[in-house]
Structures are given as C-alpha cells and as structure tokens.
C-alpha cells in the first residue's frame, strides 16, 4: 500500500462505502423489525395498501397489483372480507445487483415486507405471515412479465419459504373479450379467441384486446381474475423462482 498509495486509497474508499451500506441496512432492518413487532395498523404505515377485514390468515389473500389504475379497479372489485390490495408502480428493484441498504430502503420492497409481516432474509418467520395467498397480478405483456420475474427473484432470494410452502401465485387475467350482440366471452389465448370468433361468425363481431389490467373495470376484473369460483391461479414452484433468479443472474 505504501508503494501504491492510489490503489490503497481506492480500497479504503470501497471499504468505507461497504461499511456505511451495512450500517444503513442494519438501521433500516431494525426499523422494519420494530414496526413488525408492534400491533400497528399497516394501512396507516404503508401507502397504496388496502387491508382486508378478516383476521383469519388461512383465508386472507394479498393481491400485488401493477399500476394505480389496475389497483383502483381491484380495490373496487375485490371481496373486502378477505382480499387485500398492494399497488406497485414502475419496475421494482432488481435485488440481484442491489446493496443491502438499497433493498431495505426501497420504496417498493419496504411496503411489501411491512405488509406481509414476516420479516426478511435470516429473520424471516413464516408463522408471522399475514396472508395465506400472495397473488402477483400484472399486465399480460412484456413489462408485466418483467415485473413478475423481478418479484419472483425477490421472493426466491429473500423469502424463499413463501415459495417452498406454496404461498405465491400468479393471477391470469384474460387477453380478449369477444362480443356479438348480447353474447360475450373472455378468452385467455389466441386459439380460444379464434375458436369463438369462428363459432359466432364474423359479422357484428367485436374483439377487444386487453393491453393492461387498467382497461378492465372493477366488475370485469373480479369476474375474470379475482373471484375464487371462476379465476385461474398458477401456483409458483421453487423451480419457477429458481429459473427467474437464474435469468437475472445471467
């Protein structure tokens, strides 16, 4: 170091940055832990979070919804007895490349950690989880797929037990609404759309392509994506999450 003072200065600077990062992360972690240990109303602590009424964890669901517009429809259309809503906006932090303080202090991850109530990383405690089903509901496009992959990477790295115990799901909103007169049918694939279109004939046929969740009103979102009697949920396996993590590691 004496012979190479510039290199020594760079190394010392990086050590200092890492030290500050650890200290900031620890301070934020303790703050989260303190809030989780108290009997606080999470809706007052977390913006864009709307709780459900039930205290039965085995019945409760948390929908993580992409965008304010879709979140508004989800809030209006949900069954407030057991469905809570957390709105996400923009792309969340990629935890693959982030320092610890960035993860704990992130404006998207912090509300999620606080809302779930089970902690994070080494201090994660499944017994404190507030929701039995955690459902990622994003647009059926490239941006939506990206957000979903980021979410799965986060859960895989920081809350793996949620996936291992079957708590993480993906909602599957329809891609199309086909109408003819008073008839209407939701379609989840191009093949399904083409079959209905052929069955009903081309004249007077209207096909609406949903570009995002926000294009559906509250009733449509409930009917297709949130109603337990009619919705299609995909349960995330540890293999799914590991693949998402592998892609971002690359």
HELIX and SHEET records of a PDB file:
HELIX    1   1 UNK A    5  UNK A   37  1                                  33    
HELIX    2   2 UNK A   42  UNK A   45  1                                   4    
HELIX    3   3 UNK A   68  UNK A   77  1                                  10    
HELIX    4   4 UNK A  100  UNK A  105  1                                   6    
HELIX    5   5 UNK A  109  UNK A  116  1                                   8    
HELIX    6   6 UNK A  121  UNK A  123  5                                   3    
HELIX    7   7 UNK A  126  UNK A  128  5                                   3    
HELIX    8   8 UNK A  142  UNK A  158  1                                  17    
HELIX    9   9 UNK A  160  UNK A  164  1                                   5    
HELIX   10  10 UNK A  190  UNK A  200  1                                  11    
HELIX   11  11 UNK A  213  UNK A  215  5                                   3    
HELIX   12  12 UNK A  218  UNK A  221  1                                   4    
HELIX   13  13 UNK A  222  UNK A  226  3                                   5    
HELIX   14  14 UNK A  238  UNK A  249  1                                  12    
SHEET    1   A 6 UNK A  49  UNK A  50  0                                        
SHEET    2   A 6 UNK A  83  UNK A  88 -1                                        
SHEET    3   A 6 UNK A  61  UNK A  66  1                                        
SHEET    4   A 6 UNK A 133  UNK A 137  1                                        
SHEET    5   A 6 UNK A 168  UNK A 171  1                                        
SHEET    6   A 6 UNK A 233  UNK A 235 -1                                        
SHEET    1   B 3 UNK A 183  UNK A 187  0                                        
SHEET    2   B 3 UNK A 176  UNK A 180 -1                                        
SHEET    3   B 3 UNK A 206  UNK A 209 -1                                        
END                                                                             
